[in-house]
């Protein structure tokens, strides 16, 4: 086994080198090399450059989202205009989404809406605008929303930064509860961008921040009518990455505050399980079992991945990959809540030598997908139905 160290969400990542090449492309339908081969063949046909580009982009997106079929590929190859190619690709995506109970388009529109706010760094005007939007949205869906207020020291100037975890409760009368959570703040800057000139540019955190928000908003549409004996809380953590220097500044301020409150008995809720959603809208969705999740709550990992397997959602791979420091650690270590992290850290795809979109100016809605949100949302909805109904 080839083990190497690479960047992770916030710490050391142990990745299995043998998984990185070849295997992934086969599992999700040939992503990568197959698309390049198609493009090379198209160049040889003498097609115009715009049609070649459109075909390559369509094949790439449909392959990445695992929606490509032999018939669709033939249609794209036979198309003789950019508009026709784009129409074929759009129809394939729309047909898939229309057949899903969980509305990936609605989740994606919320992702776009919060990204349009701009930066949502803790304590910023953007964060306040997002909080107002989400408070109004969740209350209209029938939730009880509590803003868990606290403050933290600004890493640079030492000032007090006002923060708030958003606790969204469904059926608060039910004593037994489960939690689905995400962070909703954004990193101050895209400081991992390969271009040093862009490392102080705007960072909107489409996948790393907005994806969990968009998914939870759409999931909320089902919560009021969720029958059973277990209540559900959505928790949006503030201060996950008010970080200007990774080696100096503390992460996970919101989840640690929340976990300490739980441990101290300051909250009435008693949680049986928690699922953290982080970076779940990647077009090339590949969700492996995160190592810390398996270490602390392996039964819960197998439960969720088992749901995905029964639903036939192949983007949940039953192998371990990446050891990630994330908000689930505080829930496990401080609050003693069995918690797992569903995270696609291979953004856009597993490949040594490729530049990641993580913490860069490329973490934008264009690199995210309603299809991915639909798949993860479908698994979460079915998992909740099984948990709540038991």
C-alpha positions, 0 to 999 in steps of 0.5 A: 500500500502506497501511503502519502501525505497531502493537503486535507480539509484542515490537516494531514490526509492519508490517501491510498495511492493505488486508488488514485488512477484508473480505478476511479475512472472505471467506477464512475464511467470513464471520467478523465482519459475517455473524455480526452480520447473522444476529444482527440478523435473529434479533432481528427474529424475536422469539426470546427473548434467550437463544436469540438469544444462543446462536444468535449464539455458535454461528454465531460460533464455527463461522464462526471455526473455518471449520466452518459450512455451509449445512445447519448454519446452517439447523439452528441457525436452526430450533432452538428451545432453547439446549440444541439449538443448543449440541448442534448446534455441539458435534456439528459441532466433535466431528465435525471433531475425530474425523476428524483423526489429530492429536488437537486435543482432547488438545492442548487438554486439556494447554493447559487443564491448564497454565493451571490451574497459574496463572502460569508466570513464570520461576523461579516455583512455577508454572513448576516445577510445569509442568516436573515435569508436562512432564518426566513426560509426555514421558518416558512418551512415550519421549523423552529430556529434558535440562534446560538450566539457566542463570540471568538477572538479575531485571529489578526486584530484580536477583536471580538467577532460575533458568531451564531450557530443556527439550530433548526428544529423539526418536531422539537417535542420528540425527545430522541433526536438526530442531527444533520449539520454543515458549516455555513461560513466561508474562508476569508480568502482563497489562499490555496489558489495556485495563482499567488495574485488571486490569494486575496480575491473573493472566495464564495465557497460554493462547494466548501460552505454553500453546498451543505446549506443548499442541501439542507434547505431542500431537505427541510421541505420534507421535514414537517411531514416526517413521521416517526418517534425521532426528531431532527435538528439541522445545525449550521456551524459558524466559525469553521474556518475564520482562518487567515493562517492555517498553522496559527489560527483555530478552526471549528469554533462553532462546532466546538462551542456547540459541543461544549454546550451539549457536554455541559447539559446546556441544551435540552436535545439529546442526539443519537447520531450526527451526519456532517455534510461538507463539499457535497456538490462536486460535479465529479462526486466521489464519496469515500468513507472518511477515516476519522468517521470510521474510527469514531462511528463506524456503525453509522458510516456503514448505515449511511453507505448501506442506504446509498448502496440499496438506492443504487447510488454508486458515488458512495464508495465503500472504501476508506480515503482521507483522514480529515479534521472537520466539525465532526471531531468536536461532536465525537470528542467533546459532545460524545455524539456519534458523528460522521463526515460525508465529504468529497475532498477530491475536488474535482477528482482524485489525481496526483499532480492536479490542482485542487479547487479547494480554497481557490477561486475555482470553488464556484457554482460552475464547478458544482452540480445539482445532480450531486446534490440530488444524490446526496440529498436522496441518501440523507432523506432515506436515511432520515426516514429509516432513523425517524421511523424506527 
